Amino acid sequence: MSTIKSDKQAAERKDIHLDLAKSEATKTDMHIHPLDHIDLPHCALPERNLIDVRTSKAFLGKTLSMPLLITGMTGGTDRADRINLALAEVAESEAIALGVGSQRAGLAHGRSQREMRALMPKMPLIGNLGGVQLAKSGGLALAQRAIDDLEADAIAIHLNPLQEASQPEGETDWRGILEALDALVHKSEVPVIVKEVGAGLSPKICKQLTAIGVRILDIAGKSGTNWARIEAARPEASDTRTQAYLAPFLDWGHNTADIMPLARSACPDSCLIGSGGIRDGLDIARILYLGGDMAGMAGPVLAALETDTLKIDQQALADMISIWRDQLRLAYFLSDGPQNW
Ligand SMILES: Cc1cc2nc3c(=O)[nH]c(=O)nc-3n(C[C@H](O)[C@H](O)[C@H](O)COP(=O)(O)O)c2cc1C
């Protein structure tokens, strides 16, 4: 397949993913959400005024109103660009960090997202590329273009072997990625973040990444957006054999709630982002309680912003983020705050 054709397909796939990610049918089958098992220690004597409780957080040299990153989702099509520009305005006004989705297809088609930086002068903006693309010939130069296009504060490299292996046209050669990451860490002038996309970075992988100098890890575990289910729901996977082949893997991966404390023990000095299934401000507090420095959200942000395929409601997302911030404040108040956990 020619590179141009596969880049075009990758861009089209991004739009299909936007719809499938919002569908209830692609959610992990869970009776009880794993984060609901995490009870923060209740404090019956807060000895402070709720309105004085601070939720701000320093991240990538900037001060956020809360420890929240909208993790990378999309890019490379008109619809994706509209979503990213809308997200940029909300992220700046709500003072939270934002990542874009893979920049590979967009850059291959000469599309720039530099307008996002103009909309986000004060908040962290994070670029994105797949680990597989990084390891290919020209991968380091592509990463540099991704950083330059956004004037990014960091570049996130996603590891998504489950998702790729679930796509009939997906990348299955995962050799050489650690080496490519090592090279990027040593070359890049901005921090490198390594993330999963919903199946989780195990403590062992976190340690391997830390050993080559990656300082920021987004564990992106299972319990939210489910890529095996999304890929299995695409028409390309609808034949009986592919459905039977994928069936046992639909809920594969590490639960966010389980791996967050293990990742912290494995990497005591890393900046750890806990994501995958974070639903609200209490879940953000739970992630911090389990050892995270920051929480990340993607699917719920998209659902709040894009009410149907054509309508973008920035106010609805801003209102939701404000509720999440107030929930985080209340969780700090009722549990004596992170400094006492
Ligand atoms: C529509 C959609 C597209 C995504 N595309 C990307 C991507 O291009 N690059 C990436 O690193 N992660 C991508 N993700 C994964 C998210 O960044 C995140 O790791 C994952 O969805 C788990 O978080 P959640 O449960 O809050 O959705 C995407 C997520 C969604 C919902």
Ligand as a Chemical Component Dictionary entry (heavy atoms), coordinates in Angstrom:
data_LIG
# 
_chem_comp.id                   LIG 
_chem_comp.type                 NON-POLYMER 
_chem_comp.pdbx_formal_charge   0 
_chem_comp.three_letter_code    LIG 
# 
loop_
_chem_comp_atom.comp_id 
_chem_comp_atom.atom_id 
_chem_comp_atom.alt_atom_id 
_chem_comp_atom.type_symbol 
_chem_comp_atom.charge 
_chem_comp_atom.model_Cartn_x 
_chem_comp_atom.model_Cartn_y 
_chem_comp_atom.model_Cartn_z 
_chem_comp_atom.pdbx_ordinal 
LIG C1  C1  C 0 -11.754 9.441 19.608 1  
LIG C2  C2  C 0 -10.444 9.150 20.267 2  
LIG C3  C3  C 0 -9.279  9.194 19.509 3  
LIG C4  C4  C 0 -8.035  8.953 20.116 4  
LIG N1  N1  N 0 -6.888  9.082 19.371 5  
LIG C5  C5  C 0 -5.683  9.031 19.998 6  
LIG C6  C6  C 0 -4.480  9.364 19.303 7  
LIG O1  O1  O 0 -4.474  9.713 18.128 8  
LIG N2  N2  N 0 -3.306  9.308 19.999 9  
LIG C7  C7  C 0 -3.271  8.926 21.317 10 
LIG O2  O2  O 0 -2.189  8.929 21.923 11 
LIG N3  N3  N 0 -4.378  8.580 21.979 12 
LIG C8  C8  C 0 -5.577  8.631 21.361 13 
LIG N4  N4  N 0 -6.723  8.349 22.065 14 
LIG C9  C9  C 0 -6.587  7.749 23.410 15 
LIG C10 C10 C 0 -6.768  8.745 24.545 16 
LIG O3  O3  O 0 -5.753  9.715 24.566 17 
LIG C11 C11 C 0 -6.794  8.028 25.905 18 
LIG O4  O4  O 0 -5.519  7.487 26.170 19 
LIG C12 C12 C 0 -7.807  6.896 25.975 20 
LIG O5  O5  O 0 -8.978  7.254 25.274 21 
LIG C13 C13 C 0 -8.184  6.552 27.414 22 
LIG O6  O6  O 0 -8.801  7.637 28.062 23 
LIG P1  P1  P 0 -10.387 7.745 28.278 24 
LIG O7  O7  O 0 -10.848 6.465 28.893 25 
LIG O8  O8  O 0 -10.569 8.950 29.126 26 
LIG O9  O9  O 0 -10.991 7.947 26.908 27 
LIG C14 C14 C 0 -7.972  8.598 21.485 28 
LIG C15 C15 C 0 -9.150  8.550 22.238 29 
LIG C16 C16 C 0 -10.376 8.822 21.659 30 
LIG C17 C17 C 0 -11.616 8.773 22.508 31 
# 
loop_
_chem_comp_bond.comp_id 
_chem_comp_bond.atom_id_1 
_chem_comp_bond.atom_id_2 
_chem_comp_bond.value_order 
_chem_comp_bond.pdbx_ordinal 
LIG C1  C2  SING 1  
LIG C2  C3  SING 2  
LIG C2  C16 DOUB 3  
LIG C3  C4  DOUB 4  
LIG C4  N1  SING 5  
LIG C4  C14 SING 6  
LIG N1  C5  DOUB 7  
LIG C5  C6  SING 8  
LIG C5  C8  SING 9  
LIG C6  O1  DOUB 10 
LIG C6  N2  SING 11 
LIG N2  C7  SING 12 
LIG C7  O2  DOUB 13 
LIG C7  N3  SING 14 
LIG N3  C8  DOUB 15 
LIG C8  N4  SING 16 
LIG N4  C9  SING 17 
LIG N4  C14 SING 18 
LIG C9  C10 SING 19 
LIG C10 O3  SING 20 
LIG C10 C11 SING 21 
LIG C11 O4  SING 22 
LIG C11 C12 SING 23 
LIG C12 O5  SING 24 
LIG C12 C13 SING 25 
LIG C13 O6  SING 26 
LIG O6  P1  SING 27 
LIG P1  O7  DOUB 28 
LIG P1  O8  SING 29 
LIG P1  O9  SING 30 
LIG C14 C15 DOUB 31 
LIG C15 C16 SING 32 
LIG C16 C17 SING 33 
# 
